[in-house]
Amino acid sequence: MSLVPILLKNLLLTVLIEGALVLIFVRKKETLYHSVLVNMLTNPLVNLVLISWGSFVPLPIVPFYYIVTAILEIAAVITEWLLYYKMGDFGIKKAFFASFLLNAASYSFGLLIG
């Protein structure tokens, strides 16, 4: 499969999962819009790095893939946390909580569907 369809599929799934959670728990269309925007920034970058890194790393280094994944997911949570806060969707603590939970949900769903 080509890289672009993979990136688009991952982005679409993330936007659908996180968007549904935003609509259920926050119920603000503006926050839904912001969720889509922040995911358009972070999701393709995380997936592109993981796909690229995984393509060039020899098999014995694969355990480091999980470390790289964790670092990238933490970076995505921090980026989205700051963006949600700066866009005025949440206070600083709620922005972190929202970013963490939304990313945990979409990452977990991605693991479940493989």
C-alpha positions in Angstrom: 0.0 0.0 0.0 1.2 3.5 -0.8 2.2 5.9 1.9 -0.5 8.5 1.3 -3.5 6.1 1.7 -2.0 4.8 4.9 -1.5 8.3 6.3 -5.0 9.3 5.2 -6.6 6.2 6.8 -4.8 6.8 10.1 -5.8 10.4 10.1 -9.4 9.6 9.3 -9.7 7.0 12.0 -8.1 9.4 14.6 -10.4 12.3 13.6 -13.4 10.0 13.8 -12.5 8.5 17.2 -11.4 11.8 18.8 -14.1 13.8 17.2 -16.8 11.4 18.5 -15.4 11.7 22.0 -15.3 15.5 21.7 -18.9 15.6 20.6 -20.0 13.2 23.4 -18.1 14.8 26.3 -17.5 18.5 25.3 -20.4 19.1 23.0 -18.9 22.1 21.3 -18.6 22.2 17.6 -15.7 24.7 17.8 -13.7 22.2 19.9 -14.5 19.5 17.3 -13.1 21.8 14.6 -10.0 22.4 16.8 -9.7 18.6 17.3 -9.6 18.0 13.6 -7.0 20.8 13.1 -4.6 19.6 15.8 -4.9 16.1 14.5 -4.2 17.2 11.0 -0.9 18.6 12.4 0.2 15.8 14.7 -1.2 12.6 13.3 0.5 12.6 9.9 3.8 13.6 11.4 3.8 10.9 14.0 2.8 8.2 11.5 5.2 9.4 8.9 8.1 9.2 11.3 7.1 5.8 12.5 6.5 4.4 9.0 9.8 5.9 7.8 11.8 4.8 10.8 10.3 1.3 10.7 11.3 1.0 7.0 15.0 1.6 7.5 15.7 0.0 10.9 17.1 -3.6 10.9 15.0 -6.2 12.7 17.1 -6.4 15.9 16.4 -2.8 16.6 12.6 -3.3 16.6 12.2 -3.0 20.4 13.4 0.6 20.0 10.3 1.2 17.8 8.2 1.1 20.9 10.4 3.7 22.6 10.2 5.9 19.5 6.5 5.4 19.4 6.2 6.5 23.1 8.3 9.6 22.5 6.3 10.6 19.5 3.0 10.0 21.3 4.1 12.1 24.2 5.2 14.9 21.8 1.7 14.7 20.2 0.0 14.9 23.6 2.1 17.9 24.6 1.5 19.7 21.3 -2.2 19.1 21.3 -2.4 20.1 25.0 -0.8 23.4 24.2 -2.9 24.0 21.1 -6.2 23.2 23.0 -5.1 25.6 25.7 -4.1 28.3 23.3 -7.2 28.0 21.3 -9.2 28.6 24.4 -11.1 25.2 24.4 -9.9 24.4 28.0 -8.0 25.6 30.9 -4.4 24.4 31.2 -5.2 21.3 33.3 -8.3 20.3 31.4 -6.4 20.8 28.1 -3.8 18.3 29.2 -6.5 15.9 30.5 -8.4 16.1 27.2 -5.3 15.7 25.0 -4.1 12.7 27.0 -7.4 11.0 27.0 -8.2 11.6 23.3 -4.8 10.4 22.2 -5.0 7.4 24.5 -8.4 6.5 23.1 -7.3 6.8 19.5 -4.0 5.0 20.0 -5.8 2.2 21.9 -8.4 1.8 19.1 -5.6 1.7 16.6 -3.9 -1.2 18.5 -7.2 -3.1 18.7 -7.9 -2.9 15.0 -4.2 -3.7 14.2 
